[in-house]
């Protein structure tokens, strides 16, 4: 049965893309690079970035084919956006660098963030193209968002290629506190809050890496095969891993808790802790200095009063 909420989200996304992306794009001087494999649309000042994408695409596609098999027959369009505000309207987030719309074979990249942060064009393209591959690999069946994003990060090597922001070690903090986001809550959408959005991406990558470590790469592909046959995620995990999805999540939590201790967390953040402590001590010293100056001033005033 079709989910009205998901249909509404997709329709709104397409509408926003049409209104905020293509109108300003074509209102300025635009250009297109076409090949047999893809189309790149861009504003003229971004020609070098567009050419880099066109040049690297065959290598990215070949690497994904090594994981998923021969490429499905589709010809993606990559749109490079110069206007950061227009891109932010489409994603609703300040930290997303690129996104894919598999139903439209579309990849959209924010060039402003790519230029400010040292992102790899190849890694970013590989992550987004993986979303298109997954769309066809499961034959357009419903894929949980955490699995979709987790596999795309696992294949491309991390979340740095799609996100910016200063949140760090959120997964370790979750492991220490036990405050994970339930995977069921990450099936449809990810949180809008920046902190929990980053944690959602970190969790997604981590559990896919855990499956790869404990069950092998073939198990990940087998889960996808079962989903492609029309099974839900619970059935697919049970058939591929011989454990329930709930047991998988519990084992993964236990693995992270065992791997992450307060000692390792404090060791990894030693410089940050020392820097913060130095700041506190500096502030404390400054306050003491002010108190002492006031005390000296009061004593001087008292001496002057007594002298008179």
C-alpha positions in Angstrom: 0.0 0.0 0.0 1.4 3.4 -0.9 2.3 5.7 2.0 0.5 9.1 1.5 3.1 10.8 3.6 6.0 9.5 1.5 4.2 10.5 -1.7 3.6 14.0 -0.3 7.3 14.3 0.7 8.4 13.3 -2.8 6.0 15.6 -4.6 7.1 18.5 -2.4 10.8 17.7 -3.1 10.2 17.7 -6.8 8.3 20.9 -6.6 11.1 22.6 -4.6 13.7 21.3 -7.1 11.8 22.8 -10.0 11.1 26.1 -8.4 14.3 26.8 -6.5 16.8 25.0 -8.6 16.1 25.0 -12.3 14.6 28.5 -12.6 17.6 30.3 -11.1 19.9 27.9 -12.9 18.5 28.7 -16.4 18.0 32.4 -15.6 21.8 32.7 -15.5 24.3 31.7 -18.1 24.3 27.9 -18.0 26.0 25.1 -19.8 25.8 21.3 -20.2 28.3 18.6 -20.7 26.9 15.4 -22.2 28.5 12.0 -22.7 27.1 8.6 -23.4 27.0 7.9 -19.7 25.8 11.1 -18.0 24.7 14.7 -18.3 26.2 17.5 -16.1 24.4 20.8 -15.9 26.1 23.9 -14.4 26.5 27.6 -14.4 29.4 28.7 -16.6 31.8 29.6 -13.7 31.6 26.0 -12.5 32.8 24.5 -15.8 36.0 23.1 -14.2 34.0 21.3 -11.5 31.6 20.0 -14.1 34.5 18.7 -16.2 36.0 16.9 -13.2 32.7 15.2 -12.5 32.4 14.1 -16.2 36.0 12.8 -16.1 35.8 10.9 -12.9 32.3 9.3 -13.5 33.5 6.2 -15.5 35.9 5.3 -12.6 33.2 5.8 -10.0 30.7 3.7 -12.0 33.3 0.9 -12.4 34.0 0.8 -8.7 30.3 0.5 -7.9 29.9 -2.2 -10.5 32.5 -4.3 -8.6 30.1 -4.2 -5.6 26.7 -4.4 -7.2 27.4 -6.0 -10.6 26.8 -4.4 -14.0 25.3 -1.0 -14.1 21.6 -0.8 -14.7 20.5 1.0 -17.8 20.2 4.6 -16.7 21.8 7.9 -17.6 22.1 10.2 -14.5 22.0 14.0 -14.6 24.3 15.8 -12.2 23.4 19.4 -11.4 26.0 21.6 -9.7 24.5 24.5 -7.7 26.4 27.7 -7.1 23.7 29.4 -4.9 24.1 28.0 -1.4 20.7 29.4 -0.2 18.8 27.7 -3.1 20.5 24.4 -2.2 19.6 24.8 1.4 15.9 25.3 0.5 16.0 22.0 -1.2 17.6 20.0 1.6 16.3 22.0 4.6 19.7 21.6 6.2 22.8 23.7 6.4 25.2 20.7 6.6 24.2 18.6 3.6 26.6 18.9 0.7 24.9 16.7 -2.0 21.8 14.6 -2.4 20.2 12.2 -4.9 16.7 11.8 -6.3 16.8 8.2 -7.6 13.3 8.3 -9.2 14.6 11.1 -11.4 18.2 9.7 -11.9 19.3 13.1 -10.5 22.2 14.1 -8.3 22.5 17.6 -7.0 25.8 19.0 -5.5 26.4 22.3 -3.6 29.6 23.7 -5.1 29.9 26.4 -2.4 30.5 23.7 0.3 32.7 21.7 -2.0 35.0 24.7 -2.4 35.0 25.7 1.3 35.6 22.2 2.6 38.2 19.8 1.2 35.7 17.2 -0.2 36.7 14.8 -2.8 34.6 15.1 -5.9 35.0 11.4 -6.6 33.9 10.3 -3.1 30.9 12.7 -3.2 29.8 11.5 -6.6 30.3 7.8 -5.6 28.1 8.2 -2.5 25.2 9.8 -4.5 25.6 7.5 -7.4 25.3 4.6 -5.0 21.8 5.8 -4.1 20.9 5.4 -7.8 22.4 2.0 -8.0 20.5 0.9 -4.9 17.3 2.2 -6.3 17.6 -0.2 -9.3 19.3 -3.0 -7.4 16.3 -3.6 -5.2 14.0 -3.1 -8.2 12.4 0.1 -6.7 11.2 -1.8 -3.6 11.2 0.1 -0.3 14.6 0.4 1.2 14.9 1.6 4.9 16.7 5.0 4.9 19.3 3.8 7.5 20.3 0.9 5.2 20.3 3.1 2.1 22.5 5.7 3.7 24.6 3.2 5.6 25.5 1.3 2.4 26.2 4.5 0.5 28.6 5.6 3.2 30.1 2.1 3.5 30.8 2.0 -0.2 32.2 5.6 -0.5 34.1 5.6 2.8 32.3 7.9 5.2 29.9 10.9 5.8 32.5 13.6 5.2 31.5 13.8 1.5 27.9 14.7 2.2 27.9 16.6 5.5 29.6 19.6 7.1 29.4 20.6 10.8 31.4 20.5 14.0 29.6 17.6 15.7 32.1 14.8 16.5 32.2 11.5 18.4 28.4 11.5 18.6 28.3 7.7 18.0 30.8 7.2 20.8 28.8 9.4 23.1 25.7 7.3 22.2 27.5 4.1 23.0 28.6 5.4 26.4 25.2 6.7 27.3 23.1 4.0 25.6 21.1 6.8 23.9 21.0 5.4 20.3 18.4 6.4 17.8 16.2 3.3 17.2 16.7 2.0 13.6 12.9 1.8 13.3 12.8 5.5 13.8 15.3 5.9 10.9 13.4 3.8 8.4 11.4 6.6 6.8 13.3 9.8 7.5 16.3 11.2 9.5 16.0 13.9 12.2 15.9 17.5 11.2 18.0 18.5 14.3 21.7 18.9 13.2 23.1 16.9 16.1 20.8 13.9 15.7 21.0 14.1 11.9 24.8 13.5 12.1 24.2 10.7 14.7 21.7 9.1 12.3 24.3 9.0 9.5 27.0 7.7 11.9 24.7 4.9 13.1 23.7 4.0 9.6 27.3 3.6 8.5 28.4 1.8 11.7 25.7 -0.9 11.5 26.5 -1.7 7.9 30.2 -1.9 8.7 29.3 -4.2 11.6 27.3 -6.5 9.2 30.3 -6.5 6.8 32.7 -7.4 9.7 30.6 -10.1 11.3 28.8 -11.6 8.3 30.7 -10.5 5.2 30.0 -8.3 2.2 27.8 -11.1 0.6 25.4 -10.8 3.6 24.8 -7.1 2.8 24.0 -7.9 -0.8 21.8 -10.8 0.3 19.7 -8.5 2.4 19.3 -6.3 -0.6 18.3 -9.3 -2.7 15.6 -10.3 -0.3 14.3 -6.7 -0.2 14.3 -6.7 -4.0 12.1 -9.8 -3.9 9.5 -7.8 -1.9 10.4 -8.8 1.7 10.5 -6.2 4.5 13.7 -5.4 6.4 12.9 -7.8 9.3 12.3 -10.8 7.0 15.3 -9.9 4.8 17.7 -9.7 7.8 16.3 -12.9 9.2 16.9 -14.8 6.0 20.3 -13.3 5.2 21.8 -13.4 8.7 19.8 -16.1 10.5 19.0 -13.6 13.3 16.2 -11.1 13.7 16.6 -7.4 13.0 16.1 -6.7 16.7 18.9 -9.2 17.6 21.2 -7.6 15.0 20.6 -4.1 16.5 21.2 -5.4 20.0 24.4 -7.2 19.0 25.6 -4.1 17.3 24.9 -2.0 20.4 26.9 -4.5 22.5 29.8 -4.4 20.0 29.9 -0.6 20.2 29.7 -0.5 24.0 32.5 -3.0 24.3 34.6 -1.1 21.8 34.0 2.3 23.3 35.0 2.8 27.0 35.3 6.0 29.0 39.1 5.5 28.9 39.3 5.3 25.1 36.9 8.2 24.8 38.9 10.4 27.1 42.1 9.4 25.5 40.8 10.2 22.0 39.6 13.6 23.2 42.6 14.4 25.5 43.5 17.6 23.7 40.0 18.9 23.6 39.6 18.2 27.3 42.9 19.9 28.2 42.1 22.9 26.0 38.7 23.2 27.8 40.3 22.8 31.2 42.8 25.5 30.3 40.0 27.8 29.3 38.2 27.2 32.7 41.4 27.8 34.6 42.1 31.0 32.7 38.6 32.3 33.4 39.0 31.3 37.1 42.3 33.2 37.2 40.7 36.3 35.6 37.9 36.3 38.1 40.3 36.0 41.0 42.4 38.9 39.6 39.2 41.1 39.4 38.3 40.2 43.0 41.8 41.0 44.2 41.8 44.4 42.3 38.5 45.3 43.9 39.8 44.3 47.3 42.9 46.5 46.8 40.7 49.4 45.7 38.4 49.0 48.7 41.5 49.0 51.0 42.9 52.1 49.4 39.5 53.9 49.8 39.3 52.8 53.4 42.9 54.1 54.1 42.0 57.4 52.5 38.9 57.7 54.6 40.8 56.9 57.8 43.6 59.4 57.0 41.1 62.2 56.5 
